[in-house]
Amino acid sequence: MVHTLSRRKFLKTTAGSAMLGMVNFQFTSHIEANEPESMDGILQAAMDTNYQSFADVYRKQWRWDRVAKGTHYVNCGYQRGCAFNVYVKNGIVWREEQVGNYR
């Protein structure tokens, strides 16, 4: 038996599915959105960091608390997420370098 799906039936079905999917979706304004719990630590770390010019960062380029891994999913080609080394000091990301090794 051959079933044909008309355009009208397709649109009704997809609209109904979309409405069912939005049952638990809550709309909030920017005022109702959750604020971060505490920004004190991040703000204090930013104030304590002496950063006057690009030369300060260049001289201290290998003095980081840690190097974390990160990804970007925007404008990435075949590899589905470009890999980055993220340089963190006092909880603030100061620099990113693309790894470029995708083996």
N, C-alpha and C positions, 0 to 999 in steps of 0.2 A: 504494500500500500504506500503510495507516494503522498507525503505531506508537503504542502506548500505553505510558506510563511509570507503572509502579505505584509506590506509596509506598515499598514495601520496596526496590525497585531504585534509586529515587532516593536513599534514605538510604544504601544500600551504596555507591553511586557517590560521593556527596559525602564520606562518611567515608574512602573510599579516597583521594580527591583531597586531603583534608586531611592524611592521614598522609604522602602523598608530598611535600606541601609542607613538612612539618616535618622532613624527613630531615636538612637542614643546620642546623636550628635548635638552638642550644646553650643549655642552661639554666645560669645562673650565679647563685650567691648574692650577697648584697650584699658579702660579704667578698672574693669573687673578682673583683668588678667592678674595672675599671681606675680607678685614682686619677689625678687631674690631675698632670701632670708637675711643675709648679711654681706654687705659690700665693704665692710671696714677693713678686713685683711687685704683685699685687693687694692683698695684705695691707699692704704698705708704703704704697701709694697711699691706702688707707683710713685708715691711721694718720696720714698727713701732712695729710689734709684736715681743716680746722678746721670742725666742724659742731656748734655748741652748741644752736641752736634753729632753728625754721622761718624766723625772720627772716634768718638768715645765708644760707640758700638763696634767699630772696626778694630780698635785696639784690644777690646775684651771679647772678641768673637768666639773664643774657645773657653770662656769662663761661664759655664751654664750650670744650673743645679741638676738638670737632667735633659736628655734628648728623648723625646717621645715620638711615636709613630702616628701619622695622621693621613687622611685621604681627602681628596676633593672629587666630587661626582659631577662637577660642572665642566663642560667642554672637554671631557675625556673621550678618547677614541675607543679603540678596540679592547683596551685592558680593563674597562669598567671600574674606574677609580684610580686616580693617579696617586702614587705613594709619595709621602713627604716625611722628612725628618723635621720635627718641631722642637725648637730650642726654647726651653722654659727656664726662667729665672725669677725667683720670688713669686711663683704662681702665675706669672704673666708670660704669654707667648711673645717672644721678641723677634723670632725669625723662623722662616720655613725654607727648606731646601728640597727640591724635588730629587728623589732617590734615583730614578731612571733605570734601575735594575729590576726587571720584572720576571725573573726566572723563578 
